[in-house]
């Protein structure tokens, strides 16, 4: 499968990288001299952008100025041999350039066209700028994240990732459908709708105007005890009691207070959640008597789910990822870097091809289209490629 992606930032590049990880040929079309603006977000990976390295392995970079008629002509020739076209240009830009789904599918009914945008079209928000934080805010995610005193955004680009994953899964479904019918389709994915889909629990919790779940920091908003507790050595352990059987065992074997299991203030999760301040004092007091290692060992024996609160650096050294062989290496213009294998892919070995330099594949791709060397030289010299 050949995917042509007129992409930038995270959402569309994340979708196309998933397809590339599965073996698709992904040709990433970038602006000459500048490229995807995510290339300049930071320089944390040996001078390269952390965002760009993350979402652009396994791709080929082709530079084209599609505002120049010669560049647009090249793109159209490239699309003639493509199975999938993905774009996340500014709202309306693809249609104005003649790259809208209707025009492309009239030219090639087998083509799968995937538009990724902030808010979708039509609608009052269709021309609004849609960065990840703004969409998290519009989707209500920020309102349920953070502490009681202060709202917070999620620490990763969750709206971009959500849209990217729905675009990816929708393209896979469209390829299966095309295999049966011979006809492509138009996929229209918005960051807002993708994030709102992930907001199902708080939205239904607040159904018909009910109170939304409170912001509870790292603790669960409605299940208790479920969240961070500090052990006697000052380290934080995350713990989760999920059901009444676990609660009874936790009272008996961890707290050494079996009578609490049937206490009217704590007998059900709803009771425990309503009295979490008082119960939190009891649980925290017991944690303070033990080291973090002793806490986790005792919780494991019961068993009650628990976890370390790792730093990002500690995740790079995570023993479970090491044991499962999830660490691989990808080449970048700045040298090899570690990377996690795509989740779920174990056999055959995952594809871990390089992160491309800007325009690295321009000449080979133009040559594949039948263009002569002097013709390519002219396009490069004129800044079209």
C-alpha positions as CSV (number, residue, x, y, z in Angstrom):
1,X,0.0,0.0,0.0
2,X,1.2,3.5,-0.8
3,X,0.1,6.4,1.4
4,X,0.7,10.0,0.4
5,X,0.4,12.3,3.4
6,X,0.3,16.1,3.3
7,X,0.9,16.3,7.0
8,X,2.2,18.4,9.8
9,X,2.4,18.4,13.6
10,X,1.1,15.3,15.3
11,X,-2.4,14.0,14.5
12,X,-1.9,13.1,10.8
13,X,1.8,12.1,11.1
14,X,0.9,9.8,14.0
15,X,-1.8,8.1,11.9
16,X,0.5,7.6,8.9
17,X,3.3,6.3,11.1
18,X,1.0,3.5,12.4
19,X,0.4,2.5,8.7
20,X,4.1,2.7,8.0
21,X,4.8,0.5,11.1
22,X,2.6,-2.1,9.5
23,X,4.6,-2.0,6.2
24,X,2.8,0.7,4.1
25,X,5.0,2.9,2.0
26,X,4.4,6.4,3.4
27,X,5.5,9.4,1.3
28,X,5.5,12.5,3.5
29,X,5.1,15.7,1.5
30,X,6.9,18.7,3.1
31,X,7.5,22.3,2.3
32,X,11.0,22.9,0.7
33,X,13.5,24.4,3.0
34,X,11.2,24.3,6.1
35,X,9.4,21.0,6.2
36,X,6.8,19.9,8.7
37,X,6.9,22.6,11.4
38,X,7.2,19.9,14.1
39,X,10.8,19.5,13.0
40,X,11.5,22.7,14.9
41,X,9.4,22.2,18.0
42,X,12.6,21.5,20.1
43,X,16.0,20.0,19.7
44,X,16.1,17.4,22.5
45,X,17.0,14.3,20.5
46,X,20.6,15.1,19.5
47,X,19.5,18.3,17.9
48,X,16.3,16.9,16.4
49,X,12.8,17.5,17.5
50,X,11.4,15.0,20.0
51,X,7.9,15.3,18.5
52,X,9.2,14.7,15.0
53,X,11.4,11.7,15.8
54,X,8.5,10.1,17.7
55,X,5.9,10.2,14.8
56,X,8.0,10.0,11.6
57,X,10.0,6.8,11.4
58,X,9.5,4.5,8.5
59,X,8.6,7.3,6.1
60,X,10.1,8.9,3.0
61,X,10.4,12.7,2.8
62,X,9.5,14.5,-0.4
63,X,9.7,18.3,-0.6
64,X,7.2,20.0,-2.8
65,X,5.9,23.5,-3.1
66,X,2.3,22.7,-4.1
67,X,1.5,26.4,-4.5
68,X,3.7,26.3,-7.6
69,X,1.8,24.6,-10.5
70,X,4.8,22.4,-11.2
71,X,4.8,21.2,-7.6
72,X,1.1,20.5,-7.7
73,X,1.5,18.6,-11.0
74,X,4.1,16.4,-9.3
75,X,1.8,15.7,-6.4
76,X,-1.1,14.8,-8.7
77,X,1.2,12.3,-10.5
78,X,2.2,10.9,-7.2
79,X,-1.5,10.5,-6.1
80,X,-2.3,8.6,-9.3
81,X,-0.3,5.7,-7.9
82,X,-1.5,6.0,-4.3
83,X,-4.0,4.0,-2.3
84,X,-4.5,6.4,0.6
85,X,-4.2,10.2,0.9
86,X,-4.0,11.8,4.3
87,X,-4.0,15.5,5.0
88,X,-4.3,17.8,7.9
89,X,-3.8,21.2,6.3
90,X,-5.7,24.3,7.5
91,X,-9.5,24.0,7.2
92,X,-10.5,24.4,3.5
93,X,-7.0,24.4,2.2
94,X,-7.2,21.0,0.6
95,X,-10.4,21.8,-1.2
96,X,-9.1,25.1,-2.5
97,X,-6.0,23.3,-3.9
98,X,-8.2,20.8,-5.7
99,X,-7.3,18.1,-3.2
100,X,-10.7,17.6,-1.6
101,X,-12.1,14.2,-1.2
102,X,-14.8,14.6,-3.9
103,X,-12.3,15.8,-6.6
104,X,-9.7,13.1,-5.8
105,X,-12.2,10.2,-5.7
106,X,-13.8,11.4,-8.9
107,X,-10.4,11.1,-10.4
108,X,-9.8,7.7,-8.7
109,X,-12.8,5.9,-7.1
110,X,-10.5,3.4,-5.4
111,X,-8.7,6.1,-3.4
112,X,-9.2,6.4,0.3
113,X,-9.1,10.0,1.4
114,X,-8.6,10.8,5.1
115,X,-9.0,14.4,6.3
116,X,-7.9,15.1,9.8
117,X,-8.9,18.4,11.4
118,X,-9.5,20.1,14.7
119,X,-13.3,20.5,14.6
120,X,-14.5,19.0,11.3
121,X,-16.7,20.6,8.6
122,X,-19.3,22.0,8.5
123,X,-20.1,23.8,11.7
124,X,-19.4,27.0,13.5
125,X,-15.9,25.9,14.6
126,X,-14.7,24.6,11.2
127,X,-12.3,27.5,10.6
128,X,-11.0,27.7,14.2
129,X,-7.4,27.0,15.0
130,X,-7.2,23.7,16.9
131,X,-4.1,23.0,18.9
132,X,-4.1,20.1,21.3
133,X,-4.6,22.2,24.5
134,X,-7.5,24.1,22.9
135,X,-9.3,20.9,21.9
136,X,-8.7,19.3,25.3
137,X,-10.4,22.4,26.7
138,X,-13.3,22.4,24.2
139,X,-13.9,18.7,24.8
140,X,-14.2,19.2,28.6
141,X,-11.1,17.1,29.3
142,X,-9.3,20.0,31.1
143,X,-12.3,20.5,33.3
144,X,-12.0,17.1,34.9
145,X,-8.2,16.9,35.0
146,X,-6.0,18.4,37.8
147,X,-6.6,19.1,41.4
148,X,-9.6,20.5,43.2
149,X,-7.9,23.9,43.2
150,X,-6.6,24.0,39.6
151,X,-7.5,22.4,36.3
152,X,-4.8,20.9,34.2
153,X,-4.3,19.6,30.7
154,X,-3.2,16.0,30.1
155,X,0.6,15.8,29.9
156,X,0.7,14.4,26.4
157,X,-0.9,15.5,23.2
158,X,-4.0,13.3,23.8
159,X,-6.3,15.0,21.4
160,X,-3.8,14.7,18.6
161,X,-3.1,11.1,19.5
162,X,-6.9,10.2,19.7
163,X,-7.5,11.7,16.2
164,X,-4.4,10.0,14.8
165,X,-5.5,6.6,16.1
166,X,-9.1,7.0,14.8
167,X,-7.7,8.0,11.4
168,X,-5.4,5.0,11.4
169,X,-8.1,2.5,12.4
170,X,-10.6,4.0,9.9
171,X,-8.1,3.7,7.1
172,X,-7.6,0.0,7.9
173,X,-11.4,-0.5,7.9
174,X,-11.6,1.3,4.5
175,X,-8.9,-0.8,3.0
176,X,-10.8,-4.0,4.1
177,X,-14.0,-2.5,2.6
178,X,-12.3,-1.6,-0.6
179,X,-10.9,-5.2,-0.8
180,X,-14.6,-6.4,-1.0
181,X,-16.1,-3.6,-3.1
182,X,-13.2,-2.2,-5.1
183,X,-14.3,1.3,-4.0
184,X,-12.5,3.7,-1.7
185,X,-14.1,6.2,0.7
186,X,-13.8,9.5,2.4
187,X,-12.8,9.5,6.1
188,X,-13.3,12.7,8.1
189,X,-11.8,12.7,11.6
190,X,-11.8,15.6,14.0
191,X,-9.7,16.0,17.1
192,X,-12.8,17.3,19.0
193,X,-15.0,14.2,18.2
194,X,-12.1,11.9,18.9
195,X,-11.5,13.4,22.4
196,X,-15.2,13.6,23.2
197,X,-15.4,9.9,22.5
198,X,-12.8,9.3,25.1
199,X,-14.7,11.5,27.5
200,X,-17.5,8.9,27.8
201,X,-17.1,8.2,31.5
202,X,-17.3,11.8,32.8
203,X,-20.0,12.7,30.4
204,X,-22.3,9.9,31.4
205,X,-21.4,10.4,35.1
206,X,-22.7,14.0,34.6
207,X,-25.7,12.8,32.6
208,X,-28.9,15.0,32.6
209,X,-27.1,17.8,34.4
210,X,-25.7,15.8,37.3
211,X,-22.5,16.9,39.0
212,X,-19.4,16.0,37.0
213,X,-16.7,13.8,38.7
214,X,-14.5,16.1,40.8
215,X,-10.9,16.8,39.9
216,X,-8.8,14.5,42.2
217,X,-5.2,15.0,41.1
218,X,-3.6,11.6,40.6
219,X,-6.4,9.8,42.6
220,X,-9.4,8.3,41.0
221,X,-12.3,10.7,40.9
222,X,-15.0,8.2,42.1
223,X,-13.3,5.0,43.3
224,X,-11.5,4.9,46.7
225,X,-8.9,4.1,47.9
226,X,-7.4,4.4,44.4
227,X,-4.4,6.7,43.9
228,X,-1.1,7.8,45.3
229,X,0.0,7.3,48.9
230,X,3.4,8.2,50.4
231,X,5.4,5.5,52.1
232,X,7.7,6.0,55.1
233,X,10.7,6.5,52.9
234,X,9.1,9.4,51.1
235,X,8.4,7.4,47.9
236,X,5.0,7.5,46.3
237,X,3.1,4.2,45.6
238,X,0.0,4.1,43.4
239,X,-2.6,1.7,44.8
240,X,-6.0,0.6,43.5
241,X,-8.8,-1.2,45.4
242,X,-11.3,-2.1,42.8
243,X,-14.0,-4.2,44.5
244,X,-15.4,-5.3,47.8
245,X,-13.4,-8.5,48.0
246,X,-10.2,-6.6,47.6
247,X,-11.4,-4.0,50.1
248,X,-12.0,-6.7,52.8
249,X,-8.6,-8.3,52.2
250,X,-6.9,-4.9,52.3
251,X,-8.5,-4.1,55.7
252,X,-7.5,-7.5,57.1
253,X,-4.0,-8.0,55.7
254,X,-2.7,-4.5,55.0
255,X,-4.4,-2.2,57.5
256,X,-4.7,-5.0,60.1
257,X,-8.1,-3.5,60.9
258,X,-10.7,-6.1,59.7
259,X,-13.6,-4.2,61.4
260,X,-13.2,-1.4,58.8
261,X,-14.5,-3.7,56.0
262,X,-18.1,-3.5,57.4
263,X,-17.9,0.0,58.9
264,X,-21.0,1.9,57.7
265,X,-18.8,4.7,56.4
266,X,-16.6,2.4,54.3
267,X,-18.8,-0.7,53.5
268,X,-19.2,0.2,49.8
269,X,-17.2,2.1,47.3
270,X,-19.8,4.9,47.3
271,X,-19.4,5.1,51.1
272,X,-15.6,5.1,50.9
273,X,-15.7,7.8,48.2
274,X,-18.0,10.0,50.3
275,X,-15.7,9.6,53.3
276,X,-12.4,9.7,51.5
277,X,-10.8,12.3,53.8
278,X,-11.2,10.3,56.9
279,X,-10.3,7.0,55.2
280,X,-7.4,8.6,53.5
281,X,-5.9,9.5,56.9
282,X,-6.1,5.9,58.0
283,X,-4.5,4.5,54.8
284,X,-1.8,7.2,54.8
285,X,-1.0,6.4,58.4
286,X,-0.3,2.8,57.6
287,X,1.7,3.6,54.5
288,X,3.9,5.9,56.6
289,X,4.9,2.9,58.8
290,X,6.4,1.0,55.9
291,X,9.0,1.5,53.2
292,X,7.8,1.7,49.7
293,X,9.3,-1.7,49.0
294,X,7.6,-3.2,52.0
295,X,4.3,-1.6,51.0
296,X,4.4,-3.0,47.5
297,X,5.5,-6.5,48.7
298,X,2.5,-6.6,51.1
299,X,0.1,-5.3,48.5
300,X,1.3,-8.0,46.1
301,X,0.7,-10.7,48.6
302,X,-3.0,-9.8,49.2
303,X,-3.1,-9.1,46.1
304,X,-4.0,-5.4,45.6
305,X,-2.9,-3.6,42.4
306,X,0.0,-1.2,42.9
307,X,2.6,0.6,40.9
308,X,5.6,2.8,41.2
309,X,5.3,6.4,40.0
310,X,8.2,6.3,37.6
311,X,9.9,9.3,36.1
312,X,10.2,9.6,32.4
313,X,13.9,8.6,32.7
314,X,12.9,5.5,34.7
315,X,10.6,4.4,31.9
316,X,13.6,4.2,29.5
317,X,14.9,1.6,31.9
318,X,11.6,-0.2,32.7
319,X,12.3,-3.9,33.3
320,X,9.1,-5.1,31.8
321,X,9.8,-3.5,28.5
322,X,13.3,-4.8,28.6
323,X,12.1,-8.4,29.3
324,X,9.6,-8.3,26.4
325,X,12.2,-7.0,24.0
326,X,10.3,-3.9,23.2
327,X,13.4,-1.6,22.8
328,X,14.7,-1.3,19.3
329,X,16.8,1.2,17.4
330,X,16.0,3.6,14.6
331,X,18.3,5.6,12.5
332,X,17.9,9.4,12.4
333,X,19.8,12.2,10.6
334,X,21.6,12.6,14.0
335,X,22.5,9.0,14.5
336,X,20.7,6.0,16.0
337,X,18.2,6.4,18.8
338,X,16.2,3.9,20.9
339,X,12.6,3.4,20.1
340,X,9.8,1.2,21.3
341,X,8.4,-1.4,18.9
342,X,4.8,-0.9,17.8
343,X,2.5,-2.4,20.4
344,X,1.2,-5.8,19.5
345,X,3.6,-6.5,16.7
346,X,6.0,-9.3,17.5
347,X,6.1,-11.7,14.5
348,X,7.5,-10.8,12.0
349,X,10.0,-8.4,13.5
350,X,8.6,-4.8,13.6
351,X,9.6,-2.4,10.9
352,X,12.0,0.2,12.4
353,X,13.3,2.1,9.3
354,X,14.9,5.6,9.7
355,X,13.4,9.0,10.5
356,X,14.0,10.9,7.2
357,X,15.9,14.1,6.8
358,X,14.0,16.9,5.1
359,X,13.7,16.1,1.4
360,X,15.9,13.0,1.7
361,X,13.8,11.0,-0.8
362,X,12.9,13.9,-3.2
363,X,15.2,12.9,-6.0
364,X,14.5,9.1,-5.9
365,X,10.7,9.7,-5.8
366,X,10.8,12.2,-8.7
367,X,12.9,9.7,-10.6
368,X,10.3,7.0,-10.0
369,X,7.8,9.3,-11.6
370,X,9.8,9.4,-14.8
371,X,11.4,12.8,-14.4
372,X,14.8,13.3,-15.9
373,X,17.8,14.5,-13.8
374,X,17.9,18.0,-15.4
375,X,14.2,18.4,-14.8
376,X,14.6,17.5,-11.2
377,X,17.6,19.9,-10.9
378,X,15.5,22.7,-12.2
379,X,12.7,22.1,-9.6
380,X,15.3,22.0,-6.8
381,X,17.0,25.1,-8.0
382,X,13.7,27.0,-8.2
383,X,12.7,25.9,-4.7
384,X,9.8,23.8,-6.0
385,X,11.3,20.5,-4.7
